[in-house]
């Protein structure tokens, strides 16, 4: 269900979706009020919901839509402004599954191509997840609208079988985190539990997110962690007690200069279709901290972080992945787990306590 007051955007997204063999446009609507009034009849799996609309805007329509269809996957769409970034974060806290920035102009081919790629990927992965949940629920006679059913037994078993690699023998000296879809909520939860780690070790994060949005995310992380958090600055010395977030539209790497770890930002091409990407951070950190790296791969689409994680493990470091049941999308952490590089695959609420123990020297 496409909900946007722009006839151009509705037409564009409709054409993209109808061209995909596994998707269909259930409805194309102009206002949030139209969506609320028709959602029970249309019964869409996914709604792409614009923020700024007449009659009823996206943030006001969001809770009303979820009240009428609890398993509806809602992707918020907005232009890149600070106000819309703030609204998108509020939408995530109210139950939206994800957000996507709309290009300033659809006439710019590269911007439109990126928007198309990202939107279709989000619809496919998030919509596919709710379909699988519905199928699993119906096969076990569970309520049809269960929003977060337990992971199937085979999934848990297969994840347990993947955890074969021991943690590295070197005590960790830095925490690296990579995340994407579902990442903002996961990151804010995680940093709130690892204050003792942040106090004594640097924490560097790459979240797939555009400019402006990363600025807002850093502010939210600072409030959640009650520790300093900001976007990394080129040439900045990396210190303990700080959270460094890769700024939107730039890759964040780490280099060694004069015996110190220093942030290095670059404007190179996307990696794994992402900019910033996780792999550049993971790979670059090896030259600085060698075997003293502990990396965490959280919820997200794709496989970003897997190759960098392999190199971290080869250098003697360790990788932890978020488990499937607690991930919004088990793409990135699933790729790391299936590559056999993880020392642990854990629910989100167990990752924080595990990190505190590992950085305190408890390797149990």
N, C-alpha and C positions, 0 to 999 in steps of 0.2 A: 504494500500500500504506500503510494507516494503522496506526501502531503506538503505542498509548497504553493505559495501564491503566485509564483512566476510560471507562466505558461511555457516559457522557453525551457526552464529547468525540468518541469514535469515531462515535456516532450522528449528532451534529451535522455533523461534517465529511463523513461519508458522504452525508447528505442534500444538502449543498451541492454536492458533486462530481457526484452522480448527476443533479442538475438541470441540469448544464452539458452542452451538446450534443457537446463535444469531449473529454470526460473520462469515465472509468469507474473505479469502485472495484475494484481487483484483489483486495484482501483487507483485512480489518479484524481486527487482532491485538492481544492484550493485553500481551505482553511482548517484549523484545528477543530472547529465546531463541526464541520462536515465529517471529519474523521471520528470524533466521539459519537456522533449520532449514527454512524454507519458501521462501526467496527464489529459489532455483534453479528450483523448480517453478512459482512464481507469475510470475517474470520481469517485475516491474513496471518502468516507466520512472522513476517517482518514488516515494520513500518519505518520508512525514511521520513523523518519529521523535521521540517524547517523550524527555526526558532522564531523568526519575525514574520507574522502573518496577521491579517485582519480578523476581527471577530473573536478569535481565541488563539493566542500565540502558542508556540510549541511547548514552552515550560509550563504553561497553564493546562494544556491539553494532556501532557504526559501522565500525571497521576490519574486523570479521568479515564484514559485509555487502558491503563494497567488495572484499574478497578473493574473495568468491563471485560478485560481479557488478560488474566494474570500471567499467562505464558507468552505474551506478545514480546518479541524482540524489537526494541526501539533504538534506531540509530539517529542521533541528532545531527542535523546538518546546519552549518552556519558559516558566514564569511569570517575572515581572520581579523577580528577586532578584539580588544581587551574585554569589552563588555560581553561579547558573545562567548569568549573563552571562559569567563566567569560563569556565565549561564550554563555552558556545557558541563562544567565541573559540578554545578548544582544539580543538573539533570542526572549525572552519574549517581549522585547520592540519593536521588529520588527513584532510581530503578532503571534508567536508560542503560542499555548494554554497551553502547559505544557512541562515538561522535565521529564526524568527518568534516574537515574544512572545505567549503566550496571555493572554487577559484574566483578571483576578482572578475575575470572575464572568460567566458567559455570560448571566445574567439582565439585565445592563445592555445595553440595545438598541444604544446607540452604540458601545460597546466590541466587542460581537459583530459589528456591521456592519463595523467597521474590520478586525477579525480576518478576517472572511469575504472582504472585498475583497482584502486583502493576500495571504492564503493562495492564493486562486484565481489571482491574477495571477502569483505565484511559480511555482505548479504549471504554469500555462499556458506561461509564457515559458521556464522552465528545462526543462520536459518537452518543449516544442516544439523546443528547441535540440538535445537529444539525439536526437530523432526525425529532425531534418534531417541531423545528423551521420551517423546510421546509414544514411539514404537515400543520402547522398553517398558514404559508404564502400562500400556495396554496388554502386553504379553504376560505381565505378572498380575493383572487385574488391579493395578494401582489406580488411584484417582487420575482422571485424564489431565487435570490441570495442575498436577504436582510440579512446582517450579524448579526444585532442586532435588530430584530423586538420587538415591545413592548410586554410586558407580557400579556397573555390573561386576559380578564376582570375577569373571575372566579378566576384566580390566585391571582390577586390584592385583590379581595373581600375576599377571604378566608384568606389571610394574615391579612387584617384589622380585621377580626373577631377573629384572634388569639391573638391580643394585648388587653389583659384584666387586666393584673396585674399591679398595680401602682408601681412606683419606691419606693425603700426602704426609710424609714424616716431618716436614718442616712446619713450624708454627706459623700460622697466617699473619701477614703484616699489612694486608690491605683487603678491603671487601669491594668486589665489583658486582654490579647488578645489571641485568638486561631484561627489558620487558616491552610489551606492546599492548595488544587488545586486552582490556581488563587491568592493565598495569597501574594506572593512577590509584585505583582503590587498593590494589594489592600493596603498592609501595607505601601508601600512607599508613596502612595497617602494620606493615613490617617495620618501618622506621620507628614507630611508636614503641616497639618492643625491644629495640637493640641500643638503647641509650648508652649502656656501658661499653659497647663496641665502638660507637661513634666517638665517645670521649677519648679513646686511646688509639684509634686507627682511622685512617682516611677511608671514606666511602665514596665511590664513583659510580654514577648511574647513567645508563643510556635507556631512555624511554622513546619509542617511536612516536614523535609528536612534532607538529609544526611550530614555527616561531610564534611568539605571544603566548601560546599554550604552555610552552616550557617555562616561561617566566611565571605564569600563574601556578604551575605545578610546584616549582621551587618554593614559592610562598606557602603553599599548602603543606609541603614536606617539612618546612621549618616549624610550622605550627604543630604538626603531628609529632615530630621528633623532639621539639623543644630544644633544638640545637641549630646552629647556623646551617643554612642550605641556600645555594644560589647556583645560577648557571655558570659553568666553567668559563674562565677568561683566558684568552691566549697569552702564554707566558707566565701565568700564575703558578706560584709554588704550591704544591700539594702538601697539606698539613693534616695532622690528626685533629679530631674534633669538628670536622667540616664534612658536609655532604655536597658533592659536586655533581651537577646535572648537565648532561650534554645539551647545548642550546639547539633549538629547532633550526633545521636547515644547515647545520654544520656537523661534521664528524668530530668527536672528541677523542684525542689520543693522549698518551703520556710519554714524555721523553725524559732522559736524564741529562741534566746540565749542572756542571760544577758540583756533582755529588748529591744533587737534589732532584726530586721528581717534579716535573713541570708540565702543566697543561699545554697541549698543542692542538689548536683548532684548524681544520682545513675545509676548503670549499670544493673538495673533489666530487666525482660522480657518485650517485647512490650506490650503496652496497646492499645486496639482497633486496633491491627495490626500495631501500630505506635510507634516509638521511635526516638525522643521525642514525648510524647503524651500530649494533653491539659488537660485531667482529673486530672492527678497527680498535675499539677500546681494549677488548680482551687481548688481542695480538700484541698491541704496543706495550701493554703492562708487563709482559714477560721480560723485556729487556731491562725493566726497572726493578721489579721485585722477584724475578726468577721463580723459584719454587714456593715463595711466600704468598701466593695468591689463593684466595678463596672466592670463587665466582658463583653467583646464583642466577639461574635462568627462570624467570617468572612467566606467567600467562602471556600468550601472544600468538599471532598467526605466523606461519612461515617457519624458517629454520635458522634465522639469524641468531648467532651466539654458539651454534653447534661447532662450527669449524674453529672459531677462536677458543672454545672450550676444550676441543681436542688438543690444541697446542698448549694450553695451560696445563692440562694433565700430563702431556708429554714432557713438560718442563718440571714436573714434580708437584704442581699445585692440585687443587681439588675443585669439583663442581657439584653443586646441589641443584636439583630441578624441582619445581612445584609439581604436585601430582595432578592427575587428570580431573579427579572429582572436584577439586577446589579451583581449577582454572576456568576462566571464561572460554578460552580456546586453548587446547593442549597441542599447539603447533610447535612453538619454540621449545618449551620444556620437553615435549614428547620427542622432538628430534634429538635433543641432547641425551635423553634417557635411552632411546633406541640405538644411539651410536655407541652405547656401552661406556660412556665416559663419566657417569655420575657415581659419586660415593653415597648419595642418598637421594631418594625421590619422596618428598614429604608434602602433606597438606600445608597450606599457607600458615595456619595457626601453630604449626610445629617448627617452621623454619626459623623464626626469631629466637625461641629458646635454644635451638640447636646451634645457632651462630654464637650466642652468648657463651655456651659451654665450650665450643671449639676455640674461640678467641681467648678464653680464660685458661686454656690448656687441657681441658677435659675432652679427651678424644673418644669417649665411650658412646 
